[in-house]
């Protein structure tokens, strides 16, 4: 039944994409984040729904008569340069077969990022896109939170198999990014029950993140939580609710969880931590030796024998920063960091410019929550290797779109002000009499 349902939804939606391409982006987000086909057990499990949807979106974009323009912002320029640099490092990669295979995934993600910027150019499109992302990933947070409570935290929470977010670390990071988006939806929801449902989803997402038993996700949750409270309205009540939920959930977790979390920062007791440090040194030495880095998928055994302090201890990067550093060198890391910094600054600019504009309150709320998501990604990403996660680049796309919408709104407001009729003072009685004397007599 699940296979049939997914097939009916996807193929039933495809014809509408040609007339309304934004529907294709929403479908793409559903397939990319919820991965409903991975929840089936038959023919739909490995069917290329996402590729078919992407091709349909591109075809609809080609035949559409709407304006197809990428806004010229700092984010789009840096992202284009970063993509070009990744192509160069792939051309000279240490492991060409593996690198080109990974490049095939990365460039498609980046292509859809720019397609999203072109198509989702209206307020309602942005709002629906946030809804789709939040519900798709919030589903796993809701489900994982209930699973953690039902099992007493005895088993780790994982995402759907065969996806970007399958691992406990990865699903933890995805939920950290998602919680602020759910908060934005709750702030702008009018229905009482929708507000309460979104609040319950946020709290269960927190329980789910703790239930992943990922130390990196826990660190990211704490960092995101502090900024989350600072950026939200009703700070006191929200802080109290989150504190109660965190306290109850942590006290509820088994001793094995507490023992694992206690190793945070203690590199002498955990082989996984030692492996990460060894991989980070390998990435640093590789980038120092080769200006282009090693190219995609360079965390291989041969690389460790050449550049790692302990050649026999092979480990994944488990850090977005060292992943980019090892694969694309210091220049690649600089571009990656610059993209994140510019995105954060753009959010601050949006918040500042919309402060006294009532009709753009939604954009101010969204920019504040996007900042929280970006900080959560930056903090969790220090210990998790998801540098090419499409959710992060979709956040950047939403920021670029909001900047474009804001500039259009400010320009329209300025034009309206300039065109407003000026107040003409009424002539005095003396002036009227003077004019009467000058009237001709008939």
C-alpha positions as CSV (number, residue, x, y, z in Angstrom):
1,X,0.0,0.0,0.0
2,X,2.8,2.4,0.8
3,X,4.4,1.8,-2.6
4,X,1.1,2.5,-4.4
5,X,0.5,5.6,-2.3
6,X,3.9,7.1,-3.1
7,X,3.5,6.3,-6.8
8,X,0.0,7.8,-7.0
9,X,1.1,11.0,-5.2
10,X,4.3,11.6,-7.3
11,X,2.9,10.7,-10.7
12,X,-0.4,12.4,-10.0
13,X,1.5,15.6,-9.1
14,X,3.9,15.7,-12.1
15,X,1.4,17.1,-14.6
16,X,0.7,20.1,-12.4
17,X,4.3,21.0,-12.2
18,X,4.3,22.2,-15.9
19,X,1.8,24.9,-15.1
20,X,3.0,25.6,-11.5
21,X,6.7,24.8,-11.1
22,X,6.6,25.7,-7.4
23,X,4.6,22.5,-6.9
24,X,7.6,20.6,-8.2
25,X,9.9,22.2,-5.6
26,X,7.5,21.2,-2.8
27,X,7.4,17.6,-4.1
28,X,11.2,17.6,-4.4
29,X,11.4,18.7,-0.7
30,X,9.0,16.0,0.3
31,X,11.0,13.3,-1.5
32,X,14.3,14.7,-0.4
33,X,13.6,15.1,3.3
34,X,10.9,12.7,4.3
35,X,12.0,10.1,1.7
36,X,8.5,8.4,1.8
37,X,9.6,5.8,-0.8
38,X,12.3,4.6,1.7
39,X,9.5,3.7,4.1
40,X,8.0,1.2,1.6
41,X,9.2,-2.4,1.1
42,X,8.6,-3.2,-2.6
43,X,9.2,-1.6,-6.0
44,X,8.9,2.0,-4.8
45,X,11.8,1.7,-2.4
46,X,14.6,2.3,-4.9
47,X,12.5,4.0,-7.7
48,X,14.2,7.2,-8.9
49,X,11.3,9.5,-7.9
50,X,13.6,12.5,-7.1
51,X,15.3,12.3,-10.5
52,X,12.0,12.2,-12.4
53,X,10.7,15.1,-10.3
54,X,13.9,17.2,-10.9
55,X,13.7,16.6,-14.7
56,X,10.1,17.6,-14.7
57,X,10.9,20.8,-12.8
58,X,13.7,21.7,-15.2
59,X,11.4,21.1,-18.2
60,X,8.7,23.3,-16.7
61,X,11.3,26.0,-16.1
62,X,12.4,25.9,-19.7
63,X,8.9,26.2,-21.1
64,X,7.8,28.8,-18.5
65,X,7.4,32.4,-19.6
66,X,8.1,33.7,-16.1
67,X,11.3,35.7,-15.4
68,X,14.3,33.3,-14.8
69,X,16.7,35.4,-12.9
70,X,19.1,34.5,-10.1
71,X,19.4,37.4,-7.6
72,X,23.0,38.8,-7.6
73,X,23.8,38.6,-3.9
74,X,26.9,37.7,-1.9
75,X,25.5,34.3,-1.1
76,X,24.9,33.4,-4.8
77,X,28.3,34.7,-5.9
78,X,30.2,32.8,-3.2
79,X,28.2,29.6,-3.8
80,X,28.9,29.7,-7.5
81,X,32.6,30.2,-6.8
82,X,32.5,27.4,-4.3
83,X,30.9,25.1,-6.8
84,X,33.5,26.0,-9.4
85,X,36.3,25.3,-6.9
86,X,34.9,21.9,-6.0
87,X,34.9,21.1,-9.7
88,X,38.6,22.0,-10.0
89,X,39.4,19.9,-6.9
90,X,37.5,17.0,-8.5
91,X,39.5,17.3,-11.7
92,X,42.8,16.8,-9.7
93,X,41.4,14.5,-7.0
94,X,43.4,11.8,-5.3
95,X,40.7,9.2,-5.9
96,X,39.1,10.1,-9.3
97,X,36.5,7.3,-9.4
98,X,35.1,8.1,-6.0
99,X,35.4,11.8,-6.4
100,X,33.4,12.0,-9.7
101,X,30.7,9.8,-8.1
102,X,30.4,12.2,-5.2
103,X,30.5,15.2,-7.6
104,X,27.6,13.8,-9.4
105,X,25.5,14.0,-6.2
106,X,26.8,17.4,-5.1
107,X,26.3,19.3,-8.4
108,X,22.7,18.1,-8.6
109,X,22.0,19.4,-5.1
110,X,23.6,22.8,-6.0
111,X,21.6,22.9,-9.3
112,X,18.4,22.4,-7.5
113,X,19.4,25.1,-5.0
114,X,19.6,27.7,-7.8
115,X,16.4,26.4,-9.4
116,X,14.7,26.8,-6.0
117,X,15.9,30.4,-5.9
118,X,14.5,31.1,-9.3
119,X,11.1,29.5,-8.8
120,X,10.2,30.1,-5.1
121,X,10.0,33.9,-5.5
122,X,6.8,34.7,-3.6
123,X,5.9,34.9,0.0
124,X,3.4,32.1,-0.1
125,X,5.9,29.8,-2.0
126,X,8.5,30.4,0.8
127,X,5.9,29.7,3.5
128,X,4.8,26.5,1.8
129,X,8.3,25.4,1.3
130,X,9.1,25.8,5.0
131,X,5.9,23.9,5.9
132,X,7.0,21.0,3.6
133,X,10.6,20.9,5.1
134,X,9.3,21.1,8.7
135,X,6.7,18.5,8.3
136,X,8.9,16.1,6.4
137,X,11.7,16.1,9.0
138,X,9.4,16.8,11.9
139,X,7.7,13.5,11.1
140,X,10.9,11.7,12.1
141,X,11.3,13.9,15.2
142,X,7.7,13.2,16.3
143,X,8.1,9.5,15.6
144,X,11.6,9.3,17.2
145,X,10.5,11.2,20.3
146,X,7.6,8.7,20.9
147,X,10.0,5.8,20.2
148,X,12.5,7.2,22.8
149,X,9.8,7.5,25.4
150,X,8.3,4.1,24.7
151,X,11.7,2.3,24.9
152,X,13.0,4.3,27.8
153,X,15.9,5.6,25.7
154,X,17.4,2.1,25.4
155,X,17.8,2.3,21.6
156,X,19.2,5.0,19.4
157,X,17.0,6.9,17.0
158,X,17.9,6.6,13.4
159,X,16.5,8.1,10.1
160,X,15.3,6.2,7.0
161,X,17.9,3.8,5.6
162,X,19.7,4.6,2.4
163,X,19.3,8.4,2.9
164,X,21.5,11.4,4.0
165,X,19.9,11.3,7.4
166,X,20.0,7.6,8.2
167,X,22.7,7.7,10.9
168,X,21.9,8.8,14.4
169,X,24.4,11.7,14.1
170,X,22.8,12.8,10.8
171,X,19.1,12.7,11.9
172,X,20.1,14.6,15.0
173,X,21.6,17.4,13.0
174,X,18.6,17.5,10.7
175,X,16.2,17.8,13.6
176,X,18.3,20.6,15.2
177,X,18.0,22.6,11.9
178,X,14.2,21.8,11.8
179,X,13.1,22.9,15.2
180,X,13.5,26.6,14.5
181,X,11.6,26.2,11.3
182,X,8.7,24.6,13.2
183,X,8.9,27.5,15.7
184,X,8.5,30.0,12.8
185,X,5.4,28.2,11.6
186,X,4.0,28.2,15.1
187,X,4.5,31.9,15.5
188,X,2.6,32.6,12.3
189,X,-0.1,30.0,12.7
190,X,-3.6,31.3,13.5
191,X,-5.4,28.0,14.4
192,X,-5.2,27.1,18.1
193,X,-4.8,23.3,17.5
194,X,-2.1,23.8,14.8
195,X,-0.1,25.9,17.3
196,X,-0.4,23.2,19.9
197,X,0.4,20.5,17.4
198,X,3.6,22.3,16.3
199,X,4.6,22.9,19.9
200,X,4.2,19.2,20.6
201,X,6.3,18.3,17.5
202,X,9.1,20.7,18.7
203,X,9.2,19.1,22.1
204,X,9.2,15.5,20.7
205,X,12.0,16.6,18.3
206,X,14.1,17.6,21.3
207,X,13.4,14.2,22.9
208,X,14.3,12.5,19.6
209,X,17.6,14.4,19.4
210,X,18.6,13.2,22.9
211,X,17.4,9.8,21.9
212,X,19.8,9.6,19.0
213,X,22.6,9.2,21.6
214,X,24.8,11.4,19.4
215,X,27.2,13.5,21.4
216,X,27.6,15.9,18.5
217,X,23.9,16.4,18.3
218,X,23.7,17.0,22.0
219,X,26.3,19.8,21.8
220,X,24.5,21.3,18.8
221,X,21.1,21.1,20.6
222,X,22.6,23.1,23.6
223,X,24.1,25.7,21.3
224,X,20.9,26.0,19.2
225,X,18.7,26.1,22.3
226,X,20.5,29.1,23.8
227,X,20.2,31.1,20.5
228,X,16.7,29.8,20.0
229,X,15.5,31.3,23.3
230,X,17.3,34.5,22.7
231,X,15.7,35.0,19.3
232,X,12.2,34.0,20.3
233,X,9.3,35.9,21.7
234,X,8.1,35.1,25.3
235,X,11.7,34.1,26.3
236,X,10.9,33.4,29.9
237,X,8.0,31.0,29.3
238,X,9.9,29.3,26.4
239,X,13.0,28.9,28.5
240,X,11.0,27.3,31.3
241,X,9.3,24.8,29.0
242,X,12.5,23.8,27.3
243,X,14.3,23.4,30.7
244,X,11.6,21.2,32.0
245,X,11.6,19.0,28.9
246,X,15.4,18.7,28.8
247,X,15.6,17.9,32.5
248,X,12.8,15.3,32.4
249,X,14.2,13.7,29.2
250,X,17.8,13.5,30.4
251,X,16.8,12.1,33.8
252,X,14.7,9.6,32.0
253,X,17.6,8.3,29.8
254,X,19.4,5.1,30.9
255,X,22.8,4.9,32.5
256,X,24.4,3.8,29.2
257,X,23.3,7.2,27.7
258,X,24.8,9.2,30.6
259,X,28.0,7.2,30.4
260,X,28.3,8.0,26.7
261,X,27.6,11.7,27.1
262,X,30.1,11.9,30.0
263,X,32.9,11.2,27.5
264,X,32.3,14.6,25.7
265,X,35.6,16.4,25.8
266,X,37.5,13.4,27.3
267,X,39.7,12.2,24.4
268,X,41.4,9.5,26.5
269,X,38.5,7.2,27.0
270,X,36.8,6.9,23.6
271,X,38.3,5.4,20.5
272,X,35.8,7.2,18.3
273,X,37.0,10.6,19.6
274,X,40.7,9.6,19.1
275,X,39.8,8.5,15.5
276,X,38.2,11.9,14.8
277,X,41.2,13.8,16.0
278,X,43.4,11.6,13.9
279,X,41.2,12.3,10.8
280,X,41.2,16.0,11.5
281,X,45.0,16.1,11.6
282,X,45.1,14.1,8.4
283,X,42.8,16.7,6.7
284,X,44.9,19.6,8.0
285,X,48.2,18.0,6.8
286,X,46.7,17.1,3.5
287,X,45.4,20.6,2.9
288,X,48.8,22.0,4.0
289,X,50.5,19.7,1.5
290,X,48.2,20.2,-1.5
291,X,46.5,23.5,-2.2
292,X,43.5,21.8,-3.9
293,X,43.1,19.3,-1.1
294,X,42.5,15.6,-1.9
295,X,39.1,16.0,-3.7
296,X,35.9,14.4,-2.8
297,X,36.1,11.1,-0.7
298,X,39.8,11.7,0.2
299,X,39.4,10.2,3.7
300,X,40.8,6.8,2.5
301,X,43.4,4.5,4.0
302,X,46.1,5.6,1.6
303,X,45.6,9.3,2.7
304,X,45.9,8.3,6.3
305,X,49.2,6.5,5.6
306,X,50.5,9.7,4.0
307,X,49.2,12.4,6.3
308,X,47.8,11.1,9.6
309,X,49.7,11.0,12.9
310,X,48.4,7.4,13.4
311,X,48.3,5.9,9.9
312,X,46.5,2.7,11.0
313,X,43.5,4.6,12.6
314,X,41.3,5.3,9.6
315,X,38.2,7.4,10.4
316,X,35.6,9.5,8.7
317,X,35.9,13.3,9.0
318,X,32.8,13.7,11.3
319,X,33.1,17.4,10.9
320,X,31.8,19.7,8.1
321,X,34.8,21.9,8.5
322,X,37.5,19.3,8.3
323,X,35.6,17.4,5.6
324,X,35.8,20.5,3.4
325,X,39.3,21.2,4.5
326,X,40.6,17.8,3.6
327,X,38.7,17.6,0.3
328,X,39.0,21.1,-1.0
329,X,41.9,22.7,0.9
330,X,42.1,26.0,2.8
331,X,40.5,27.9,-0.1
332,X,37.5,25.6,-0.2
333,X,37.1,25.9,3.6
334,X,37.4,29.7,3.3
335,X,34.6,29.8,0.7
336,X,32.4,27.4,2.8
337,X,32.8,29.5,5.9
338,X,32.2,32.7,4.0
339,X,28.9,31.4,2.6
340,X,27.7,30.7,6.2
341,X,28.9,34.1,7.5
342,X,27.2,36.0,4.7
343,X,24.0,34.1,5.2
344,X,24.0,34.9,9.0
345,X,24.7,38.6,8.2
346,X,21.9,38.7,5.6
347,X,19.5,37.4,8.3
348,X,20.6,40.2,10.6
349,X,20.0,42.7,7.9
350,X,16.5,41.4,7.1
351,X,15.6,41.5,10.9
352,X,16.9,45.1,11.1
353,X,15.2,46.4,7.9
354,X,11.8,44.8,8.7
355,X,11.7,45.9,12.4
356,X,9.0,48.5,11.9
357,X,7.1,47.1,8.9
358,X,4.0,45.2,10.2
359,X,3.3,43.4,6.9
360,X,6.8,41.9,6.9
361,X,6.7,40.6,10.4
362,X,6.6,37.0,9.0
363,X,10.0,37.7,7.3
364,X,11.5,39.0,10.5
365,X,10.4,35.9,12.3
366,X,11.7,33.6,9.6
367,X,15.1,35.4,9.4
368,X,15.5,35.0,13.1
369,X,14.7,31.3,13.1
370,X,16.9,30.8,10.0
371,X,19.8,32.3,12.1
372,X,19.1,29.8,14.8
373,X,19.0,26.9,12.3
374,X,22.3,28.1,10.8
375,X,24.0,28.3,14.2
376,X,22.7,24.8,15.1
377,X,24.2,23.5,11.8
378,X,27.5,25.2,12.5
379,X,27.7,23.9,16.1
380,X,26.6,20.3,15.3
381,X,28.5,20.3,12.1
382,X,31.8,20.6,14.1
383,X,31.3,17.0,15.0
384,X,29.2,15.7,12.1
385,X,30.1,15.3,8.5
386,X,27.3,16.7,6.4
387,X,29.0,19.5,4.5
388,X,27.0,18.9,1.4
389,X,23.6,18.4,3.1
390,X,20.9,19.8,0.8
391,X,18.9,21.2,3.7
392,X,21.7,23.7,4.6
393,X,21.8,25.0,1.0
394,X,18.0,25.2,0.9
395,X,18.2,27.5,4.0
396,X,20.7,29.7,2.0
397,X,18.3,29.7,-0.9
398,X,15.4,30.8,1.4
399,X,17.6,33.6,2.7
400,X,18.4,34.8,-0.8
401,X,14.7,34.8,-1.7
402,X,13.8,36.7,1.4
403,X,16.4,39.4,0.6
404,X,14.9,39.7,-2.9
405,X,11.4,40.0,-1.6
406,X,12.5,42.5,1.0
407,X,14.3,44.7,-1.6
408,X,11.2,44.6,-3.8
409,X,8.9,45.5,-0.9
410,X,11.2,48.4,0.2
411,X,11.4,49.7,-3.4
412,X,7.7,49.5,-3.8
413,X,7.1,51.4,-0.5
414,X,9.6,54.1,-1.5
415,X,7.9,54.5,-4.9
416,X,4.5,54.8,-3.3
417,X,5.8,57.4,-0.9
418,X,7.3,59.5,-3.7
419,X,4.2,59.3,-5.8
420,X,1.8,60.3,-3.0
421,X,0.1,63.6,-3.7
422,X,1.5,66.6,-1.8
423,X,-0.8,68.6,0.4
424,X,-1.8,71.9,-1.3
425,X,-2.6,74.8,1.1
426,X,-5.8,76.7,0.6
427,X,-5.5,80.3,-0.7
428,X,-6.2,83.1,1.8
429,X,-9.2,85.4,1.4
430,X,-7.0,88.2,0.3
431,X,-5.5,86.1,-2.5
432,X,-9.0,85.1,-3.6
433,X,-10.1,88.7,-3.8
434,X,-6.9,89.7,-5.7
435,X,-7.7,87.1,-8.2
436,X,-11.3,88.3,-8.6
437,X,-10.0,91.8,-9.5
438,X,-7.9,90.3,-12.2
439,X,-10.8,88.4,-13.8
440,X,-11.9,89.7,-17.1
441,X,-15.3,91.3,-17.5
442,X,-17.8,89.9,-20.0
